[in-house]
Amino acid sequence: MLMMLRFVPVLAGLGARVSVQAPDTLHGLIRRMNGVRRVFNDRQPVPFYDWHCPFLSLPHVLHRVPGHAGVAVPYLHADAERVRAWAPVLPSRPTLRVGLVWGGASRPDVPAAHAMDRRRSIPLRSLAPLTGVPGISLVSLQMGTYARQMMDMPAGMRLHDPMETVRDMDDTAALIAGLDVVVSVDTSVAHLAGALGCPVILLDRFDNCWRWLSGRTDSPWYPTLRIIRQIRTGQWDDVVRRLCSMLAKRDLPPSRLQPAS
């Protein structure tokens, strides 16, 4: 959904009065988008409509209209008040503030999704080499079961963790707005940071999702995203080495983050 929200302003530009059904955690972000008339969840009655379209079908139905690729990044924006409220919890400058997400949603009740999550997620202990990169501060953006791995962190790793008091994706967006780069496996935070225009380094599995194409390190969806992909299935050591080299050299994609308003 974060990826496909880029098409909502295109619909509005065609004259549509757009209502969006979305999880509660996204409502604040979506309400600030141009052209959104109403946001509701799946527990509320569906308002009257003339036309309905699933999010993943929007590129298909819009492929012959101007703007069929969606609006440019950034198409989501952090709330200015929340950015100011979260700023004091972030590490002090001049260190490079690096947001970190090492696991997705495990979904053990869905076998196929659970198996995929095991391939895309990285044990926190495998990120131990980050402790040797000079001048960086690590900030956890990790939610869910993988966050428990912080109870047994690699020796010498210091990880600032504001996530216990994060209420929704709007709070996460405000935290991202105060970071220099987000490092994430293939999960929602990578899309959120990309849609905000924050520099993103995606740590991707060998058998990657169709969204990230093949044989390239950039993304047509997010111009501020760089991909480091596994060379061999299940092997993260080389990925982490390349990540450490990029961070040490400050070899990051350019930011398109706009001041929160």
N, C-alpha and C positions, 0 to 999 in steps of 0.2 A: 504493500500500500504506500509506503514512503517513496518507493521508486516511481509509482504510477501517479502520484499526486501532481506531477509536473503537467499533466494533461487537463487538470481542472481549470486553470486560467484560459486554456484554449477553448474549452466549452463555453466559458463565460464570454469570451471574445466573440463567439458566434451568436450570442444573444440568449444563451441558456441561463435559467435561474437554477443554480446548482445546489442540491441537497446531498450531503455525504453521510453515508452510514459507516461508522468507524468505531474501533475500540475507544473506551473512555480516555485511555492514556494519550491519545493523539488529538483530542478535541481542541485543546488550546492552540496547538500549532496550526490546525486546519482552519480555525476561525479567523486567523490573521491572514489567510490567503485571499488574494483578490478574487472576487466573483463568487465566493461561497455564501449562500443564503442561509443555510441551516446545517448543523451537524447533529446527528443523533446516533444512538447505539442500537444494538439488536434487541434490546428489551423494550424499546419505545415503538409506538405505532409508526408505520411508514407513512409519510405525508403523501398527499395526492401527487401524482406525476404523470407526465405524458410519455416519457421514455426512460428506460432503465438500462444500465450497462454495468456488468462486472468490471472491476478495475483492470484486470489483465487483458480485457478485450478492447480497451480504449485505443491502443495504438492501431489496431486493425480497423476499427470503425472510423478513425480520423485520418487514415493514411492518404486520403485524397484532398485534404483541406490544408490551407496555409497553417503553418505551425504544427504540422503533424508529428514532429519530433518532440513536442512539448516545449515549455518555456525554459529559458536558460537558468543555470545554476547561478546564484542561490534562488530557489523558489520557496524555501522555508526560512523562517527567521525566528531567532530567540527573542523572548520578551525582555525588554530593557530592565524592568524592575527585578526580574528574577536573576538576570546577569549580575546586577549590583549586589543582590542578596547573597549569591553564591561566591562572589569574588573572594571574600575573606577566608574561605576554607581551602583555597588553592595554594600550592606552594609559592614561596616568594621568588621574585626574580633575582638574578638574571638567568637562572637555570631554564632549560628548555622544558616546557610542561608537556608531558606525553600522556595522553589518555590511553588506557589499556583494557581491552576486552579479549579474553582468551577462550571463552566458551559460549555456545549458543543455548537454545532451549532444548533440553534433553528429550522430552516427550516419550517417556518409557512405555506409555500406553499405545503408541503408534510405532510398531516395529520398524518399518522402513525409515521413518523420520528419525527414530532413535539411532539406528545404524548409521545414517548419514551424519548425525550430530557427532557421533564418536569419531568419524573421519575428519570433520571440519574443526573440531575443538582441540586445543593444545593444553596439555597439563601445565599448570603454572610453573612447576619445577623445571620444565624445558626452557623457560624464559630466563633462567638464572644468569646467562651471559649479559643480560641487560645491566646487571649490577656493575659491570666493568666499563660501561660507557660513561665518559666524563661529562659533567655539566648537564645532566638530565634529571628531572623529577617525575616519578611515575604516579599517575592518578588512576585509581580503579574506576572504571565505568561498568563493572561487572555486576550483573544481577543473577538471581537464581541459584541453583545447586552448585555451580562452579565457583561461586564466591566463597564457599566453605574451604576451598583450598588455601585461602589466606591464613587459615589457622595453622598451616604447616608450610610457611613460605621458605623459599631458598635462602640459604645463609647470606646475610649481608643485604638482602633486598628490603628496601623501604617503600611501602606502597600506601600513599594517601588514599583513604577510603571514605568518601562522603555519601555512599549509596544507601546507607541505612535510613536516611531521611529524605531520599528522593521519592517524590509522589507519582510522577508521570514522566512522559517523554519531554514535556515542556521544561521540567527541571533538568533533565539530561541535556537538552539543547542549550540551556543556560550555562551549564558546566562546560560543555564543548566550546562555547563562545569565548571562554577564558583560557583555552588551551592553544598550544602551538601546532600540535599534530595529534591525530587519533590513530592508534594501532589496533586493528581489530581482525578477528576471524570473520568468516562470512555469516554475519548475522545482522540484526536490525540496526545496530549502532553504526555500522559502516555506511548504510544507506542514509541514516539521519545526518551523520557528519558530512557526507557527500552532498546531500541536498542543501545543507547550510552553507556549503562552500568552504568548509574547513579542510586543510590538508589531511588526507587519509592514506595510511599504508595498510593494504589488505593482505593478510597472511592466508593464502588460499591453498586448499587441498589439491592433490594431483588430478582427481576426477571432478573437476570444478563444475559449478552450476552454469547453466547456459547464459546467465546474465553477464558473466565475465569473459565470454568468448574463449578463444584459444590462441596461443602463440603471440600474446602481446602483454605488455606490462601496464598499459593505460586502459581507460574505460570511456566509451562514447557517452555513457550516462553521466559520469561525474568527472569533469576535467581536473579536479583537484585530488583524484585518487590514483595511487600507484599500486601495482600488484606484485607481490613476491609469492611465487607459486612453488609448491613442492616439485622436485625433480623426480622423486620416487614416492610411491604410495606409502603413507604413514611415516615418512621421514621428515622431521621438522628441524633437525640440526642445521642443515644448510640454509633453510629459510631464516632461522634466528641469526645465523652468522651474517647474512646479507642485511637483515634488519639492523643489527648493531653497527655495521659499516655505514649504512645510510644515516643513522642517527648521529654517529660520531662525526661524519663529514657535513652534517646538516643538509644532506642532499634530499630536500623535501619538495613536494609539489607546491606551486604558488598558492597562497590563500585567496579566496574570494569572499571571505566572511565580511558581511556588512555590519556597521554599527547597529545594535539592537534598538528598536524604536517601539 
